[in-house]
Amino acid sequence: MTTDRATTTLTPIIELRHASFGYADQAVVTGATLAIHPGEVVAVLGPNGSGKSTLVRGLLGLNDHLGGDVELFGRPRASFTDFARLGYVPQRHTLSASVRATVAEIVAVGRLSHHRWWRPVLRSSTDAAIIERALDVVGLADRAHADVATLSGGQQRRVLIARALASDPDVLLMDEPTAGVDTANQQVLSAVLARLAARGTTMVIVTHELAALADIVTRIVVVQGGHLVFDGSREEFASRTGEFASSVDHHHEDENRVRSPRLPGAPSAGPLDPRGGVH
């Protein structure tokens, strides 16, 4: 990992100044100003089609940056290359069944960003320890050698979180980690995120189901009509109950279609992820 980490402790991990994101020349999110600092757990709320996923994917270089400034760890996003520092958990109801793989093999994909592409990928003792630790954090150490197709939807979601953790990121960006799973699995996922929060992990979580994450979130951002219309604490949000009622407790429908990453090195779907659909 780069030596920048020691020098960016006080620098926002993510900073937007009047930023706009979308596709080609069509903006979905406009005028976004936001700063995420180390240790924060930020919930991004908004009605279907509001631009929540576009905002997060824009940070990752998966959507076009159409205006304003975007900085990651104090660097302009256009020149940022250390994407291992950004752990991305896309919204997935299930992992693709077209590729047979064990849980540990999928989590190991998170280590690829730490290997040179022109060298054979040989899993080191360091890689093995990090993969084991990631599985332990999400409560799946005992399923490391299980075929991922045999896991429930909630367990598969935890595999994706472990895969992101395996890259040893400074921040986790998650798109609806609790969507599409039953209440029991939501509680397990919430416990996983609570453990990460207790460790000081910085998280940005797109969600409709705030109740499942209420004890974890330190800050709430609301996106409506492509604009950030609220940015404040849980208490401030609660005091405006009803104003943003359509932003929570609804099933998520992604407003963006998956496209090839616009920024070289940006995270993207791989052979283990479903193709197509909307995101």
N, C-alpha and C positions, 0 to 999 in steps of 0.2 A: 504494500500500500504506500502511497506517496507520503512524503514528509509534511505535506500541507496540513495534515490533521492537527498537529500540535499548534499551528499558527492560526487556525481558523475557529478556535473555541468560541470566541466572542462574535464571530461573523455569522450572520444568518445562514442557515444551511440552504434555504431557498429564499430568494427575494425577487418580487415582481414589481415593476413600476409602469403602470398604465399599459400592461401587456395584453395582446390580443392573439388568439389561437383559432385555427380552423383548418379548412382544406382549400388548397389553391388560393383563390382570392375571396373565398367566402368565410367570413369570420363567424365563429360560434360564440366565443367568449371575447369580450372587448373591455378595455380599460381596467384590467385587474391589477390592483395594488395590494401586495401581501408580503409578509415576511414570516418565515418559520424559523424558530430558534432551537438550538439543541435541547432535547429533553421534553419538548412539547408534544402533546397528543392532540391533533387537530382533526375534528370531524367536519367533513364537507357535505352539507345537506343541500337539497334542492329538488323541486318536482321533476318528473320525467322530462327529458329533453332540455333541461335548463342549461347544460354545459358542464356539469360536474366532471364527467369522465374526460371531456375535451380539455379541461383545465389541467388535470393530472397528467394525461397523456401528452399535453403540450410541454409540460416540464421535462418529460423524458425524451422529447424529440420525436414522438410518434405522431404528432400532428404538426402542421405548419405554424411557425411563429410569424405572425403577420404584422406585429407592431409592438412598440414599447420595449422595455428592457427586462431581460431575464438573466439572473445570476444564480449559479450553483456554487456554493462554497466560495463565494467572492469572485467567481470568474464568469464572464459572459458565457451563456449556454452554447453559443456557436463555436467557442474554442474549448469547451469542456470535453474531456475525453475519458475521465476516470469514472465510468458508469458503474463500476463495481460498488461505488459508494452509495448508489441508489438501488435499494432492493424493491423490486416491483412485483406485486401480487395482483395479477389481472383477475377480472371476474370470470370464473369458470364454474359451471354447475358440476361438470365431471371432466376428468382428464380423458384424452382420446384413448379409445380401446384398440385403435389400429396398430399401436406399437406396444409389444409386451415388455414390461420393465418392472423391476422391483422398486419399492419405496426408496431405498438407498440410492439406486441408480438415478432416479429422477432428482433427488436432492443433490446428487453429485454434479448435476448440470450447473448448479449455482457456482461451482468452483471453476468453471471453464474460463471465466473472465480473468482468472489469475494465472492462466497458462498461455504461452506463446502459440499462436495458431499454427505455426509451421513445425512445431515439435510434437512428437507423440504425447498424448495425454496419459501420463502415468500417475495414478493416485498415490500421493505421498502420505507419510504418517501424519503430517499436518492436516492434509485434506481429510483423511479418515477421522481424525479427532474432531474437526470442525463439523463434518457431516453427522457424526455421532452426537455432538452437542446440540446441533440444530434439531435433530429428531427428539432428543430428550426434552428440549424446551417445549416442543409442541405435543409431547406426550405420546410419541409413536416409536420410541426406541425398540419396543418389543415387536414392531411390525416391519422392521428394516428390510427383511428378506421376503416379505409378502409381495405377491403380485398386486400392483396398485389397482387393478380392475376388480379385486375382491373387496376393496374398501368402500365404506359408505361415502356419500357426498360430503358430509362434514369432515370425515377423515381425509378425503382427498384435498379439501380446502386447506387442511393443516399441512399436508405434504407440500402444497404450493408456498405456504408461509415458510416452511423449513427450507425449501429450495432458495427462496429469497435470502433467508438468514445465512445460508451457506456461502454467499458472496462476501460475508463480513461487512455489511453496509453500515453507513452512518445514519441512514434514514430509511424507513419502510413506507412505501406508497401503496395503498391497498384499495382496490375497487370492489366494494360490497363483499367483504369477507364473510359476513353472516347471512347473506341472501341465499334463498333456495334450500336452506337446511332446516330441520325441525328444531323445536324449542330446546330439546336436550342437547343437541349438537351446537346450537347457538351459545348455550351456557358454557360448554367446553371451550369453544372458540374464544368466548369472552374471557375465560380464565387464562387461556394462552396469551391473549393480548395484555391482560392485567400483569402477568409475569414479565412480559417484555417492558411494559411501562415501569414496573418496579425496578427494572435494571437500568432505567434511564434511556431506553430506546426512543428515538424520535419517530413519530408516526403521523402520517397524513392518511385519513381513512374516509373514502367516499362511502356514504351509507344512507339508507332510509330508516334503518332500525336503530335509532339513537338509544332507545331504552336498554338494549342489550349491551351498550357501551357506556352508559351514563356515568358509571363510577370510574371510568378510565380516562375519558376525554377531559382535557384541560381548557379547551377552547373550541368554539364553533364558528364555522364560516358558512354562510348561506348564499347559494347561487340561484338567481332567478332571471330568466330571459337573457342569459349570457352575461349578467352583471353580478358582481359581488355586492349584495345588499345588506349584509350583516357580518360583523367580525367582532366577537366578544366572548366573554366567559360563559360558563354554563348558567351562572346565576343571572346574568344579563339576558341570556336567551330565554330562561324560564320566566322572567318578568314580562316577556312579550309573547306569552303563550297565546296561540290562536293566530298571530300575525303570519306565522310561517307554517301553518298546520299542514299544508300540502307537501311540505318538505320531508316529513318523517312518516314512518310506519306504512309505507307502500312498497310493493315489490318493484324492483329496479328494472327499468328498460333502458339499455344504453342508447345514447343519442348519436353515437358515432360508429362509422363502419371501420373495421380493421383495415389498415393500409400498411404498406411497407414503411419502415422507419425513414424519416426525412433526414435525420442526423446520423452520420456514420458512428457506429458503436452503440447506438441507443438500444435498449432492451427490446426484444421482439418475441413473437410467438415462435416456438420451435416445433420439431416433429412430434413432441409429446402433447402438444396443445391442439385443441380443435381448430379447424379452419373455418373461415367465413363467419357468418352471423353478424350481428351488430354489436358495436362497442363504443 
